Amino acid sequence: MAIAKITIHRGFFPKFTLRFNRPVLATPCRASCYNYLDLTRLMRWRIAVSAVIGLASGAFCWYLMKRLHQDAADFRWPLHLAHRLLARQNPYDTPFEQYPLTAAFFALPFVRVPPELAAGLFYGISSALLAFGLTRHGFGRLLIFLAYPYWAGILTAQWSPLIAASAFFPLLLPAVMAKPQVGLPIFLSRFSWRGVGACAVVILLSLIALPMWPHLWLRQIENYEHFFPILVFPGPLLLGALVRYRDRDAQLLLYSALMPQRWFFDSFTLWLIPQSRREILWTVFLSWGAGIWRWYHAPHSFTEVGCCTVILFYLPMLAVILLRRQGTRTPVEESVHQLIVKA
């Protein structure tokens, strides 16, 4: 590269000296520039992929709502809360309303659109946020979208993808309060003080809007039909996760097993546990056993649903935790390690 050097003489014109020097760029600076470009390119890909997943899942959810004449499916009840809240009426005027008032805050942006579109937008945005969180350290974990509970959830516009996404974004943690039986394990195993602060703000706003809502909501709990994974056969085997009680994945599994659940879609948050492609693929493969079983068999009780859930969802996750060698880095930990080494 030619570098011009200007020298001032006593004469009228300055003297230009042209030298050819090889530019020297400090190695740390060059590495930082390359890392910045790589991170920018990665961020663009993350946004693009997440947007595609969100648009596809949202459009498919909307199509199912229209085709099957489901209104907004399960999302109709948060919408019901939001409408009653805006009208300053009792939101718990029906035994079918079993969501806490905190769920209404997530439904407020959708009260002015048709219910089918509201369900599609909600599920699509939830899926996009989850995809964006999953791609923080690579795109391999997007394979969890192939799990049967995700597709069981899209049929009824469920909360599991949004609650799973809150594990990556502390300010999204108030989503766990919309469906506490699914969200509490995420809250306890992915604890964050910023998330706690966000939850406190939402609770305070809900109490200002309707001070008596906790009492009204608790009276509705008796209408919630459910099963406890830890109590249905072979649920007690899940106590084997105590062997790795310091592992937050083991904590997530145990906390989830202690929570009341109703259907297969409630277990989708368990797919935060597998990290490697192999772990994800074989747990996804086994999960579709529940879908095949449901296709050919109508469960006669929630105990049957619980037994199938434990065998095909929970026990494979227990195997993932116990077979994962201690001392080996997960993909997330390996990415952090590489960043530290490059720095």
N, C-alpha and C positions, 0 to 999 in steps of 0.2 A: 504494500500500500504506500502511495506517495504522500508524504507529510511535508507541507510547506512551512519553512521557518522564516520569519520576517526579522531582518536586522536593520536598525535605524543608523544611517550614516550622517555625516555633516552636510552632505550634498542634498539636493532637492528631492531626489527619488530614493525611497527605501530600497534596500537590496533584498531580493528574494533568493533564498537558498533552498533548493529542492533536494530532499533526502528520501531514500527508499528504506523504510524501516519495516520490520515485521511487527505488526501489532501484538502486544502481549496482553492477554486477558487472564486475570487471576482465576485459578481453577475453581475456588469456591463460588466466585461470581458466575462463571460459566455454568457450573452445576445448578446454581440457584435459578438462572434463566431457563435452563432446560427443564428443571422441575416445575417452574411456574407455567411454562408452555404445556407440559404434560398434564398438569392439574387442570388447566383451562380447557384443554381438549377433552379430558375425562369428564369434567363437569358438564360440558355440552352434550356428551353422549349420555350421561346419566339423566339429564333433563329430557332429552329426546326419547330415550327408551321408556322412562317413567310416564311421559305424556302419551306414548303409544299404548302402553298397558292400561292407563287410565281411560283413554278414549274407547279402546276395544271393550274393556270390561263394563264400562258405563253404558255403552250402546247395547251390549248384549243383555245387560240387566234390564234396561228400558224395554227392549224387545220382548223379554220374558214377561214383564209386567203387563204389557199390552196384549200379548198373545194369549196368556193364561188368565187374563182378566183378574189380576190380583190387586188392583189399585196400587198401593205402595208396599204391599206385603207387610212384613214386620215393621218397616219404617213408618207405617201409618200411625203407630202409637207415639213415637216422638213428635210427629207432626200434630197429632191430637193434643199433646201437651203444649206445644208451641201455640196452637190456635186458641186453646183455653186460657193460656197465660196472657196472650195479647187482648183477649176479650174480658180479662179479669173475672173468669169463672173458675169453678172447682174443676181441676183437671182430672181428678180421680172420681169421676161420676159414673164409671163403669168398672166392673170387676176385671175386665180384660186389660185395663191400663196398669201395667206392672213395672213401668220404667220410673226411676227417680227423676225428679224435676230437672236435674242437671242435664239430662238428655235433651231437654227442650232447647237449650242454648245451641246445640249442634244442628237442630232442625230449623231454627229461625230463618236462616238464609234461603230456605226452600219453601216457605209457606205460600209464596205468591205464584208458584209454578204448579202445573198438573201433577198429581201424586205419582204417576208412573215416571214422569221425567225427574221428579224429586228423588225417587228411589235410585234411578240410573245415575244421576249426578252424584249422589251421596256415595254409592258404591264405587263409581269411577274415581272420584277424588281420593277416597280411602285407599284404593289400590295403587294409585299414582304415588301417594305419600309413602306407602309401604315399599314400593319399588325403589323410590329414591333413597330411602334409608338402607335397603338391602344392598344397593350398589355402591355404598360408601367405600368398600374394600374389594370391589370386583363384581362381576355380573353372574357368577356361578350360582349364587343363592337365589336368583330369580326362579330357579327350578321349583321353589316351594309353591309357586302358583299352580303347579300341576297337582297338588294334593287334593284329595276328594273333599275334605271339609271346606276348602275355598269355593268349590263349585256347588256344594250343598248350600253355602251361604249366599251365593249369587241368585239362587232361586227365590230367596226371601229377603234380599237386601239387608244382610246382617252387619253387625258391628265388629266382627273379629278382625278384618283387615285394618281398620282404623285403630283398634286397640293394640294390635301388633305393631303398627307404625309408631305408636307412642313410646315404644321401647327405644327408638332411635332419636326422638326429639322431645326433650324434657318439657318444652312449653306445650306440647300436645298431650301431656300426661292427664289432664282433666278428662280426656275421653274414657279413661278407665272407670270413671264414676257414672258413666251412662249405662254401663252394664257391669255392676260390681263383681258379680260371680265369675265373670271372665277377666275383668280388668285388675282385680286385687292381686292375683299372682304376678302380673306385670309390675304393678306398683311396688310390691315388696321385693322382687328379685332384681329390678332395674331402678332402684331407689335413686332419687336426685332431689337436692334441695330446691333447685329451680322449679322442678316439677311439683314439689310440695307447695311452693308459693303460688304457682298457677292454679293448683287445685283449691287452695284456700280462697283465692279470689273468686272462683266460680261458685264455691259453696256460699260465700258471703253474698254474692249477687242473687243466688237462688233464694236465700233466706230473706233478703230484702224484698224480692218479688212476691214471695208467699211464705211467711214465717212458719205456718203450720204444715208445710208439705212433708217433712219427715214423718210426722205422726200419721198423716193420711196415706203415705206410701207404705209404711210398715203394716198397715191393716190389710194391704193388698197382697202381702207375701204369701198368705195362706192359700191363695189361688194359683200359686206357681207350682206346676207339676215338674218333678225333677228326679234325679238320681245322684248319688255321691260315688264317684269312681272308686274311691278307696274302700267302699263298703260292698260293692258288687263283686261277685267272683269273676276273675281272680285278682281283684283290686288290692288285697293286702300285700301281694308281692311287690307292689310299688314302694313299700317301705324300704326295699333294698337300696333305693336312692340315698338313704341316710349314710351309706358308705362314703359317698362323695358330698357330704352335707356342706362343705365349703364352696363347692362349685355352684355358681348361680343358675346353671342349667338344671342341676339337680333340685335346687330350691324351687324353680319354676314348675318342674314336674310335680313335686310334692304339694306345693300350694294349690296347683290346679286340681290335683286329685282330691283335695279336701273341700273343694267348692261344689255347690249344687249346680248341675247342668241338665239340659233338656234334650239336646239333639247333637248331631255330628258336627255341625258348624261351630259349636262352642269350643271345640278342641283345636281349631286352626292355629291358635297362638302357640301350640306346642312345636310348631315348625320353626320357631326361633331357636330351638335346641340344636338340630343338626347344622354343622358348619361346612363339612367337606361335600364335594359333589357326590361321593359314594354314599355318605350318610343320608343325604337328601333323597337320592334316587330310590334307595331300597325302602325307606320309610314311605315315600310317595307311592311306590308300587304296592306295598301292603295296605295302604289306606284305601285303595280302590276295592279291596275286599268288602268293605262296609257298603260301598255303593252297589256292588253286585248283589250282596245279601239283601239290601233294601229293595232292589229291583224285583227280586223273586219272592220276597217275604215281607208281609206287613206286620211290624212288631205289635204284640198284644199288650205290652207294658213298657214303661220307661226302664225297667230293670233289664229287659232284653236289649234295649238300646245301649244301656250302660255296659253290659257284658261285652257286646260287640265293640264298643268304643275302647274299653280297656285292653282287649286282646289285640286289636288292629292298630290302635294309636298309641296308647300309653306304654304297653310293654315293649314295643319296638324303640320308643324313646328311652326307656330304661336301659335297654341293651346298648343304645348309642352312648349313653353316659358311662356305663360300666366298662364297655370295650374300648373307650377312648383312653389311650395311654396317658397317664399323668406325666407331666414334664414336657410333653410335646406341645408345640404352639398350634393354636387354631389359625385359620387364614387371617382372621382379624388381628390376632396377636402378632403374626408373622409380618403383616403390613406395617404395624406400628414399629416393630423391630427394625425393618428395613429403612423406615424414615429416620429412626434414631441413628442408624449406621451411616446414612448419607449425610446427615447433619454434621 
